[in-house]
Structures are given as C-alpha cells and as structure tokens.
Amino acid sequence: MHRRIVSIWFPRLASDRALRLRPVEAPFALSLTRARVERIHCLNLAADSRGLHRGMGLADARALCPDLLSRPADPAADARFLRALCRWATRYCPWAGIEGEDGLVLDITGAAHLFGGEAEMLADMRARLLF
C-alpha cells in the first residue's frame, strides 16, 4: 500500500481565528510591527479584495482602504489554535502534524474509506472547518 499524504493550508488562519471571536463584516487585517513598521500580518477576504496584501504597511493599507479595521496579531494564540486543529484532525487519521505557521499535514493512508472515500472525507473536513 502506498502512503497518502494530504496537506491542508489555512491562508487566513490568524484573521479567521480573530474574527471568530469578534466578527466584523468590513475589511479587516491583523498587524505586526517589523523593523519599526506596522505591517499586515493576515487579512480577511474583504480586505484582500480591496487590493491589500500580507506584508503591506498598515499606513499604506489605510490609505487605500480607509474603512479598514485592524487589531494586533497574536502569533502565540494562532500557534495554539493550529495545534488544536492538529489534534482535531486525528478524527480523520491516526497521524497529523503541523506544517509551517498555517498548515497541517495528514497521513490518511487506509483511512479515507471510513468516510466513503477521499472526496467525501475532504468534504466533511471542509464542512466542519467552516468558521
């Protein structure tokens, strides 16, 4: 049997986690200070659709999007949340690990059939992960 490894990437992990606690409908970004400049660390889809992006200076982002809401990022809380997601992922397979700052890797070898196949397993994951 060959190994089946699946990676799951959460490109908005930090902003999704923050907005889950205090939702907003407006463009939103989390910021971190790097080299004495406050920069966007993570942003929601509404901010992304306005042309904002990771690494952009927060002052520049506010110039492009005056209604941008922001909060300071909390990388330690994001890491705790990702560890919790990793534990949760073991419901689908016996082994799951963290990949980078915003991803998981799962060894689903021999497990997908328990959910009706890979497509069904991934659909169930997506449904359960909706914030």
N, C-alpha and C positions, 0 to 999 in steps of 0.2 A: 504494500500500500504506500502510495506517495503522500508526503505531507501536504496539507492545505493550510496555508498561512494567509490571514486576512488582516489588512491594516485599515484602521478607521481614523480619519483625521477630522478634528473639530476646529475649523479655521476661525471660529468666533467663540471659542470656549470661554475666554475671560469675559467678554461682553455678555454672552448668553447667561453665564453664571451670575453676573452682577445684575442683569435685568430681570432675572428670575426672582431675585429678592425684592427689587423695587422697579417694576416695569415702567417704561415710557414708550410713547409712540413716535417721538421725534428722533431726528438724527442724534446718535449717541456715540461717545468714544470714552475709552479709558486711557489715561495718560501716565507716563513715567518720565521722570527727569533724567536725561542722559547728556553728559557733557554740558551741564548748566542750561540745557534747553528742554522745555517740556514738550514731549513728542507723543503722538498717538501710538498706543500700545496695541489696542484692539478696538474694533468699531462694529456697530450693527449694520445691517443691510441698508437701512435708510441713509446712514452716513456714507457708506460705500457708493450708493447710487448718486450721491452728490459730488463724486469725484475725490473724496477724501481717501487716504490710504495709510497703512501702517508706516510708522517712521516719520510721517509728516509732522512738522512743527505745529503745536496746538494753536499758536497765534495765527499761522497761515491758514489752518483749517477753519478757524473762526471768521477770518476774512472772507473765505469762500462760502461759508455756511454760518451766517450769524445766529441761526436758531439751534446751533449745535449744543447739546447738553453733554457735560463731561463729569467724570469722577476720577480720583486717583486709582490706578491699578493696584491690585493686591496679588502679586505673583505667588506668595506663600499660600493664600486661600485657593488660588487656581490649581496649584500643585496638589493640595489636599483633595480638591474636588476631582481631579483627574485620577488620583489614587482610589477614590470611592467608585468612580466609573470603572476602573480596572477590576475592582472586587465584584462589582455588579456584572461585568462581562463574563465572569466564570459561570453564570447561569447557562451560557451557551456552549461552553467548552471547559475542559479541565485546566487549561493554561491560558493566561492573558498577561500581557506586560505593557509597560508604558513606553511609548516611542516619542522622544523629544518632549516639548513643552505642551503639545496639544494633540497627541495621538495615542492610539492603542494598537497593539498587535495581538492577534488571537490565533492560536493553533486549533483550527476547527476540524482537524483530521478525525474522521469517524464520528463526528457529532452532528453534522448537518441533517442527516436522515431522521434524526429525532424531532426535527421541526418541519419535516416534509421536503427537505432539500435546501440547497444554499439560497435560492431566491426567496423562499419562504422565511428562512432564518434571518436573512438581511432585512426583509420587510418587517418582521417582528421587532428587530432591533430598532429600525427607524421609527416605528410607531411608538415604542417605549421611550425613545430618546427625545421625542419632540418636547421642547421646553414650552 
